[in-house]
């Protein structure tokens, strides 16, 4: 398993195949990922712990454990942890 630390937290590659990639992303308290988009892939995010503030094409969504969101190819997106616990 590959792990990489980032200023906002860390990610672990759990599965990497030609057809998909599965990562576990941990966002530290009061941190967020960059606002980005991908021209060649979509993503599905599922919150397993904490509360995520997701920005999807300038709309904010609040996700709690068990809730998923699909990020369409080309959509601007980021996730933010506004709490005092890891997301």
N, C-alpha and C positions, 0 to 999 in steps of 0.2 A: 504494500500500500504506500502510495506517495503522499507526503504531507508537505505543505508549504505555508510558512508564516507570512503574514502581510501586516501592514500598519493597522488595519481595521480588525484583524483577527487571524483566521487561518482557514485552509481548506484541505480536505483529504480526498484523493481519488479512490473511490471504492470499486469502480468498474470502468474499464475503458476498452471498448470494442469499436469496430468499424461503423456500426450502426447507432451507437449511443455512448454516453459517458455519464456516470453517476458520481456526484461529489457530495460530501458532507461539508457544509460551510458553517463556520462559527463566527458570528459577528459580536465583537466585544461591546460592553455597555457604552452608550453615547457615541457609537461609530457607525459609519455607513460605507457602502461600496460606491464607486464612481457611477455617474449617470452615463449609460452606455447603450449601444445597440449592436446587433449582429446581422450581417447581410446573408449569412448562409446557414443559420440554425435558429430553431425555436428552443425554448426552455420550459420546464415545469418545475415550480418551486413548491415544496410542502414544508410547512412549519411543524417541527416536532417538539420544540421547547421555546418558551418565551413568546413575545409579541413583536411581530414584524410590521414596520411601516413600509409599504411597497409603493414606489412611484412608478406608474405605468402610463407612458405618454402623457405626462403632466397631471394625471389623476392619482390621488392618494387612496390606498386601500390598507385596511388594518387586518392582518392575518393572525390567528391564534392557533394553538396546536391542533393538528388534524385538518387544517384548511390548506388548500392548494390553489395556485394561480398559474395559468398558462401565459407565457410571454411569447407572443407571436414573433416570427422572423421579422426583423426590421423595426420592432417596437423599441422605443427608448425606455429604459428601466433601471431601477436600483432598489436596494433594500437597506433599511436603516433600523438600528436598535436604539430606541429612545429610553430604554429602561436601565435599571442598575444591575441586571442579571444578563448572562450570556444568552444570545439568540442562536 
